[in-house]
Amino acid sequence: MRTSVAVNLLLESWTDEQRQMCDVLRGIILDASPSILESVKFNIPFYTMNGFLFYISPIKKGSVQLAFCQGRLMDDFAAVFTGHDRKEVRHIVLPSIDLAPFDAIQAYVYEAVALNKTRRSFTKDKV
C-alpha cells in the first residue's frame, strides 16, 4: 500500500479503533487506482486524483467518517450516506470496525473513482 508518512504520523493521535478503521479504508481507497494520492490536508487524511476524491475524519466517541467529495453525484444504493445538507460532499459514518459496511464502501469507492475520472472535483490538478 502506497501510504503517506504524513498520514501515518497524523494517525498516531487517533484512537486504536479509529486507526484500524482508517487502515482498512486506506487499503480500499489506494487499491482502487494507482493514480490516487494520499496526503494530509486540513489536518485529516485526504485522497486526490483529478481533484479531491475522499477524506477520512475522526469523530468523537471513536467513530470515523469517510467523505466522498462528489457524493451528491453518486448512487447511494446501500442508503448509508449522511450529509445531505451539504452541497457536494456525502459521508459514511463508521461507528466501529465491527459495524462498518466495508463491502459497500468498496463499491462506493470504485464508483467515486470512475466519476472522478470524468469530472474534476474542486481543484485544477490533473493526474
Order of alpha helices (4+ residues) and beta strands (2+ residues): alpha-alpha-beta-beta-beta-beta-beta-alpha
